[in-house]
Amino acid sequence: MAEPTSTHPSSGAPEHESLPAQEAAPIQEPPTVQQSSHGEGLIAIETDSSYSEDDLSTYTASLTSSVLNYHHENGRRYHAFRQGTYVFPNDEPEQDRMDMQHEMYMRACDGRLHLAPLTDTKHKRMLDIGTGTGIWCVEMGDSYPDAEIFGNDFSPVQPSWVPKNVRFEVDDVESPWAHPEKFDYIHSRFMAGAIADWPALVERCYENLNPGGIVEFQDGDFVTYSEDGSSKGSWLEKWNIDFANAAKTGGRIVQPGPQLEDWVRAAGFEDVHHEKVRLPLGLWPKDKKMKEVGAFNLVQLKEGLEGFSMALFTRILGWSPDEVRILLSKVSKDLSDKNIHAQNDLHIVWGRKPLTA
Ligand SMILES: C[S@@+](CC[C@H](N)C(=O)[O-])C[C@H]1O[C@@H](n2cnc3c(N)ncnc32)[C@H](O)[C@@H]1O
């Protein structure tokens, strides 16, 4: 593998308006885990504790073990519900990385949690699919105290003490959704590598929105590039290729962003917007804001490398864990190389379900 060469790229990002500051909603009691009406597909993490511990103990014991009986492999912890479907871990290092990624996103988007135009009066029921640590829902709960915000995920790793208008559920967004009521806004962020059938997911969002409801996807490309060619031939580039191929063999894509707009249009959404935001990797941009985004992006990728790669490279490519770690140490070194001016793109696509639908 050739060592990288270098020159000097430039960078910049679109300007965004800031959201008006809003009052924080109060926090609520810690939750109990409880199953909703439709069987194993959706497990609500309830905040209403009207049943006694005894009433629920037998019931919740089996439920909790079905979602909390995490799988451990090569030093990492993975989800229990629909085990094996999602190849990134759910352990504390990965949760810290997700929160770091959120910080990167917030800086890149000038503090805007969404780019679609939302109002408390119109967008009462909101859903965040694959919510991760739930940080987006918690901040939305504070910003929209009159909305009801649901976040779902394979893993119940979200915090208990959250704004009272926020609820988390264990669910698989690639199975039919069981919510009896439709939503006014559906949000999906950083699901690259997670989804087997993107067009079907976008169609499911359409079906589960009220007329006039909005879907918004915010997804970063795992594939990096450099405008000056400085990442050509690097270990970072080799990792990108192997990683994308392993994911593809496993039935996932690591760069859904460029196709999102087409899928959103094909599902029937109108008034579709697509914004591409550049995310530098490292401290190389001259611009202060982009340097900060680059710092967060670099740290989250370095922290995430092992989690992203371990299951894919060992299960699908047949590498040993040590072979994976050796490659990743070289990738990590490249990421710290000031002469490599790598970046990736964040795609934000939103569209509206027709009022007449
Ligand atoms: C990279 S994380 C993104 C988390 C969050 N959206 C954010 O932006 O911080 C992807 C999350 O999607 C969840 N996930 C993956 N496939 C899923 C599925 N089919 N149904 C529900 N959650 C899923 C994972 O458990 C993980 O928490």
The ligand as an SDF file (V2000), in Angstrom:
LIG
                    3D

 27 29  0  0  0  0  0  0  0  0999 V2000
  -25.1070    5.0580   13.8990 C   0  0  0  0  0  0  0  0  0  0  0  0
  -26.4070    4.9360   15.0180 S   0  0  0  0  0  0  0  0  0  0  0  0
  -27.2350    6.4900   14.8130 C   0  0  0  0  0  0  0  0  0  0  0  0
  -27.9460    6.9280   16.0510 C   0  0  0  0  0  0  0  0  0  0  0  0
  -28.7720    8.2170   15.9710 C   0  0  0  0  0  0  0  0  0  0  0  0
  -29.6930    8.2090   14.8610 N   0  0  0  0  0  0  0  0  0  0  0  0
  -27.9200    9.4340   15.9050 C   0  0  0  0  0  0  0  0  0  0  0  0
  -27.9090   10.1290   14.8890 O   0  0  0  0  0  0  0  0  0  0  0  0
  -27.2320    9.7170   16.9110 O   0  0  0  0  0  0  0  0  0  0  0  0
  -27.5660    3.8390   14.2480 C   0  0  0  0  0  0  0  0  0  0  0  0
  -28.6070    3.3280   15.2360 C   0  0  0  0  0  0  0  0  0  0  0  0
  -29.6250    2.6490   14.5070 O   0  0  0  0  0  0  0  0  0  0  0  0
  -30.0300    1.5020   15.2350 C   0  0  0  0  0  0  0  0  0  0  0  0
  -30.6070    0.5690   14.2570 N   0  0  0  0  0  0  0  0  0  0  0  0
  -29.9800   -0.0480   13.2360 C   0  0  0  0  0  0  0  0  0  0  0  0
  -30.8550   -0.7760   12.5190 N   0  0  0  0  0  0  0  0  0  0  0  0
  -32.0700   -0.6160   13.1070 C   0  0  0  0  0  0  0  0  0  0  0  0
  -33.3720   -1.1250   12.8500 C   0  0  0  0  0  0  0  0  0  0  0  0
  -33.6020   -1.9360   11.8070 N   0  0  0  0  0  0  0  0  0  0  0  0
  -34.3810   -0.7620   13.6570 N   0  0  0  0  0  0  0  0  0  0  0  0
  -34.1550    0.0650   14.7160 C   0  0  0  0  0  0  0  0  0  0  0  0
  -32.9480    0.5780   15.0220 N   0  0  0  0  0  0  0  0  0  0  0  0
  -31.9140    0.2400   14.2210 C   0  0  0  0  0  0  0  0  0  0  0  0
  -28.7610    1.0240   15.8950 C   0  0  0  0  0  0  0  0  0  0  0  0
  -29.0420    0.2080   17.0100 O   0  0  0  0  0  0  0  0  0  0  0  0
  -28.0700    2.3350   16.2510 C   0  0  0  0  0  0  0  0  0  0  0  0
  -28.3920    2.7540   17.5460 O   0  0  0  0  0  0  0  0  0  0  0  0
  1  2  1  0
  2  3  1  0
  2 10  1  0
  3  4  1  0
  4  5  1  0
  5  6  1  0
  5  7  1  0
  7  8  2  0
  7  9  1  0
 10 11  1  0
 11 12  1  0
 11 26  1  0
 12 13  1  0
 13 14  1  0
 13 24  1  0
 14 15  1  0
 14 23  1  0
 15 16  2  0
 16 17  1  0
 17 18  1  0
 17 23  2  0
 18 19  1  0
 18 20  2  0
 20 21  1  0
 21 22  2  0
 22 23  1  0
 24 25  1  0
 24 26  1  0
 26 27  1  0
M  CHG  2   2   1   9  -1
M  END
$$$$
